[in-house]
Amino acid sequence: MPTGHRILSSRGRALEELFFLQQDKVLIENKRQLGKMERTLKTASDISGITDDALLRRLIELNIQLEVLATISIIPLVEVAWADGKIHEKERDVILRAAEDYGIVMGKIGHNLLEQWLQHQPPKGLLESWIYYIQGLCDLLSETDRTALKTDLLRRARAVAEAAGGFLGLTSKTSLREEDMLLKLERAFKP
């Protein structure tokens, strides 16, 4: 295995462990189910919400584990949702509906993971681990694949940020903290 792949694999295991660290039974069961699934385009898309087949093929070629694929897709949504430090029930419902519109469909593991993480604030270091992993992954992707991944993940993260919207449509749909989080996520994709 080339050095870049070994480093990425190591970063992926660390990210996965941090993401599933919660001793929540649902998260642990979801991780177990992910480990048993066959890596196919449909499965990868169902878990991640990514619909670009060429990008999914490349991620599968890079031997990205399904558990890691779920984390790289869900973490941006979770971090944006928690950017203001709390999630109200109404906001949580709107976020889940917005996620469904962007491929994180109810009844699928990715949706279940997002739902659980909207109940538990992410542990310290989760965002930094995600950024570190994405930077390593981007080193192995072509410019086209990197752009596709960035566009897909940031599009869904922005939808989450805009889900709760501004006050009566009179203010910005996103808060300053959410905008700051979106900028942090975007910077992870720069070579």
C-alpha positions as CSV (number, residue, x, y, z in Angstrom):
1,M,0.0,0.0,0.0
2,P,1.5,3.4,-1.0
3,T,2.5,5.7,1.8
4,G,-0.3,8.2,1.0
5,H,-2.9,5.4,1.3
6,R,-1.5,4.2,4.6
7,I,-1.5,7.7,6.1
8,L,-5.1,8.3,4.9
9,S,-6.1,4.9,6.3
10,S,-4.6,5.8,9.7
11,R,-6.3,9.2,9.6
12,G,-9.6,7.5,8.7
13,R,-9.4,5.1,11.7
14,A,-8.7,8.0,14.0
15,L,-11.6,10.0,12.6
16,E,-13.9,7.0,12.8
17,E,-13.0,6.3,16.4
18,L,-13.6,9.9,17.4
19,F,-16.9,10.0,15.5
20,F,-18.2,6.8,17.0
21,L,-16.7,7.4,20.4
22,Q,-20.0,8.2,22.0
23,Q,-21.1,5.2,24.0
24,D,-24.5,5.7,22.5
25,K,-26.0,2.3,21.6
26,V,-27.5,3.6,18.4
27,L,-24.1,4.9,17.2
28,I,-22.4,1.7,18.1
29,E,-25.0,-0.4,16.3
30,N,-24.8,1.8,13.2
31,K,-21.0,1.3,13.2
32,R,-21.5,-2.4,13.4
33,Q,-24.0,-2.4,10.5
34,L,-21.7,-0.3,8.4
35,G,-18.9,-2.7,8.9
36,K,-21.1,-5.5,7.5
37,M,-22.3,-3.7,4.4
38,E,-20.9,-4.4,0.9
39,R,-19.1,-1.4,-0.6
40,T,-21.1,-0.6,-3.7
41,L,-21.9,2.7,-5.4
42,K,-25.5,2.5,-4.1
43,T,-24.4,1.7,-0.6
44,A,-21.8,4.4,-0.6
45,S,-24.3,6.9,-1.9
46,D,-27.0,5.9,0.6
47,I,-24.6,6.3,3.5
48,S,-22.9,9.5,2.4
49,G,-25.6,11.3,0.3
50,I,-23.0,11.8,-2.4
51,T,-24.5,11.2,-5.8
52,D,-21.6,11.7,-8.1
53,D,-20.8,8.2,-9.4
54,A,-17.3,9.0,-10.6
55,L,-16.4,10.4,-7.2
56,L,-17.9,7.5,-5.4
57,R,-16.0,5.1,-7.6
58,R,-12.7,6.9,-6.8
59,L,-13.5,6.8,-3.1
60,I,-14.1,3.1,-3.3
61,E,-10.9,2.6,-5.3
62,L,-9.1,4.4,-2.5
63,N,-10.5,1.8,-0.2
64,I,-12.3,4.3,1.9
65,Q,-14.2,2.3,4.5
66,L,-18.0,2.9,4.7
67,E,-17.7,4.0,8.4
68,V,-15.2,6.7,7.3
69,L,-17.4,7.7,4.3
70,A,-20.3,8.3,6.7
71,T,-18.2,10.4,9.0
72,I,-16.7,12.7,6.3
73,S,-20.3,13.3,5.0
74,I,-22.0,13.8,8.4
75,I,-19.4,15.8,10.3
76,P,-19.8,19.0,8.3
77,L,-23.6,18.9,8.8
78,V,-23.2,18.3,12.5
79,E,-20.6,21.0,13.0
80,V,-22.7,23.6,11.1
81,A,-25.8,22.6,13.1
82,W,-23.9,23.0,16.4
83,A,-22.0,26.2,15.3
84,D,-24.2,28.4,17.5
85,G,-23.7,26.1,20.5
86,K,-27.2,24.7,20.6
87,I,-29.9,23.1,18.5
88,H,-33.6,23.8,19.1
89,E,-36.1,21.1,18.3
90,K,-37.6,23.0,15.5
91,E,-34.2,23.6,14.0
92,R,-33.3,19.9,14.4
93,D,-36.5,18.9,12.4
94,V,-35.7,21.5,9.7
95,I,-32.1,20.3,9.5
96,L,-33.2,16.6,9.1
97,R,-35.7,17.5,6.4
98,A,-33.0,19.6,4.5
99,A,-30.6,16.7,4.8
100,E,-33.2,14.4,3.2
101,D,-33.5,16.8,0.3
102,Y,-29.7,16.4,-0.2
103,G,-29.5,12.6,-0.1
104,I,-29.3,11.8,3.7
105,V,-32.6,9.9,3.6
106,M,-34.7,8.8,6.6
107,G,-34.3,5.1,7.4
108,K,-30.7,5.0,6.1
109,I,-27.7,4.8,8.4
110,G,-26.4,8.2,7.4
111,H,-29.7,9.8,8.5
112,N,-29.7,7.8,11.7
113,L,-26.1,9.0,12.5
114,L,-27.0,12.6,11.7
115,E,-30.1,12.4,14.0
116,Q,-28.0,11.0,16.8
117,W,-25.4,13.7,16.4
118,L,-28.0,16.4,16.5
119,Q,-28.8,15.2,20.1
120,H,-25.1,15.1,21.2
121,Q,-22.8,18.0,20.8
122,P,-19.6,16.9,18.9
123,P,-16.6,16.1,21.0
124,K,-13.6,18.5,20.9
125,G,-11.3,17.6,18.2
126,L,-13.9,16.2,15.8
127,L,-13.7,19.1,13.4
128,E,-9.9,19.2,13.5
129,S,-9.8,15.4,12.8
130,W,-12.2,15.8,9.9
131,I,-10.1,18.7,8.4
132,Y,-6.9,16.6,8.7
133,Y,-8.5,13.7,7.0
134,I,-10.0,15.7,4.2
135,Q,-6.6,17.3,3.5
136,G,-5.0,13.9,3.2
137,L,-7.8,12.6,1.0
138,C,-7.6,15.7,-1.2
139,D,-3.9,14.9,-1.8
140,L,-5.0,11.6,-3.4
141,L,-7.8,13.0,-5.5
142,S,-7.7,14.7,-8.9
143,E,-8.7,18.3,-9.1
144,T,-12.1,17.2,-10.6
145,D,-12.8,14.7,-7.8
146,R,-11.6,17.2,-5.1
147,T,-14.0,19.9,-6.5
148,A,-16.9,17.4,-6.7
149,L,-16.4,16.3,-3.1
150,K,-16.0,19.9,-1.9
151,T,-19.1,21.1,-3.8
152,D,-21.2,18.2,-2.6
153,L,-20.3,18.4,1.1
154,L,-20.4,22.2,1.3
155,R,-23.8,22.4,-0.6
156,R,-25.3,20.1,2.1
157,A,-23.6,21.9,4.9
158,R,-24.9,25.3,3.6
159,A,-28.4,23.8,3.4
160,V,-28.2,22.9,7.1
161,A,-26.9,26.4,7.9
162,E,-29.9,27.9,6.1
163,A,-32.4,25.4,7.4
164,A,-33.4,27.4,10.4
165,G,-33.3,30.6,8.4
166,G,-33.2,34.2,9.6
167,F,-35.9,35.9,11.7
168,L,-39.0,36.3,9.6
169,G,-36.9,36.5,6.5
170,L,-35.5,39.9,7.6
171,T,-32.1,38.7,8.6
172,S,-29.5,36.5,7.0
173,K,-30.4,32.8,6.7
174,T,-27.1,31.9,8.4
175,S,-25.5,33.2,11.5
176,L,-22.0,34.6,11.7
177,R,-20.9,31.4,13.5
178,E,-22.4,29.2,10.8
179,E,-20.7,31.3,8.1
180,D,-17.4,30.9,10.1
181,M,-17.9,27.2,10.2
182,L,-18.7,27.0,6.5
183,L,-15.5,28.9,5.8
184,K,-13.5,26.4,8.0
185,L,-15.0,23.5,6.1
186,E,-14.2,25.1,2.8
187,R,-10.5,25.8,3.7
188,A,-10.0,22.0,4.3
189,F,-10.2,21.4,0.6
190,K,-7.4,23.8,-0.4
191,P,-4.3,22.1,-1.5
